[in-house]
């Protein structure tokens, strides 16, 4: 049994369309894979930044403590230079 030329043409066109769809799906899959990798890189960078920020916050707290200690010592020195007793009673 032979197929009419019009049916054969439609089958070839459908086959071509299906192949085109598979190619588009492969491209979409590759793009999603690349984007997934990039999102993982960004998440890692954000985690690194959060760690750095925590380190900086701790360092800042240490500097604030040191500055407060220096301020107290400076108050004692200034009081001694003015001829009075130390502010903390030493």
C-alpha positions in Angstrom: 0.0 0.0 0.0 1.4 3.4 -0.9 0.8 6.6 0.9 -0.5 9.6 -0.8 2.3 12.3 -1.3 0.4 14.8 0.9 0.4 12.4 3.9 4.1 11.6 3.4 4.9 15.4 3.3 2.9 15.9 6.5 4.7 13.1 8.2 8.1 14.5 7.2 7.0 18.0 8.4 5.9 16.6 11.8 9.1 14.7 12.1 11.0 17.8 11.4 8.9 19.7 13.9 9.5 17.1 16.6 13.3 17.2 16.0 13.1 21.0 16.3 11.3 20.7 19.6 13.9 18.3 20.9 16.7 20.7 20.0 14.9 23.6 21.8 14.4 21.4 24.9 18.1 20.5 24.8 19.0 24.2 24.7 16.6 25.0 27.5 18.1 22.2 29.6 21.6 23.5 29.0 20.6 27.0 30.0 18.9 25.8 33.2 22.1 23.8 34.0 24.3 26.9 33.5 21.9 29.1 35.6 21.8 26.5 38.3 25.6 26.5 38.5 25.7 30.3 38.6 23.1 30.4 41.4 25.3 28.0 43.4 28.3 30.3 42.8 26.2 33.3 44.0 25.0 31.5 47.1 28.6 30.6 47.9 29.7 34.2 47.5 26.8 35.4 49.7 27.9 32.9 52.4 31.5 34.2 52.2 30.3 37.8 52.5 28.2 36.9 55.5 31.2 35.3 57.2 33.3 38.4 56.3 30.6 40.7 57.7 30.5 38.7 61.0 34.3 38.9 61.3 34.2 42.7 60.7 31.4 43.1 63.3 33.5 41.2 65.8 36.6 43.3 65.0 34.5 46.5 65.3 33.3 45.4 68.7 36.9 44.7 69.8 37.9 48.2 68.6 35.0 49.8 70.5 36.1 48.1 73.7 39.7 49.2 73.2 38.6 52.7 72.4 36.5 52.8 75.6 39.5 51.5 77.6 41.7 54.2 76.1 39.1 56.8 76.9 39.0 55.8 80.5 42.8 55.9 80.7 42.9 59.3 79.1 40.4 60.6 81.6 42.7 59.4 84.4 45.7 61.0 82.8 43.9 64.3 82.2 42.7 64.4 85.8 46.3 63.7 87.1 47.6 66.5 84.8 45.1 68.9 86.2 46.3 68.1 89.7 43.4 66.2 91.0 42.9 62.6 92.1 42.3 60.0 89.5 38.7 59.8 88.4 38.4 56.1 89.6 39.8 56.9 93.0 43.3 55.4 92.6 
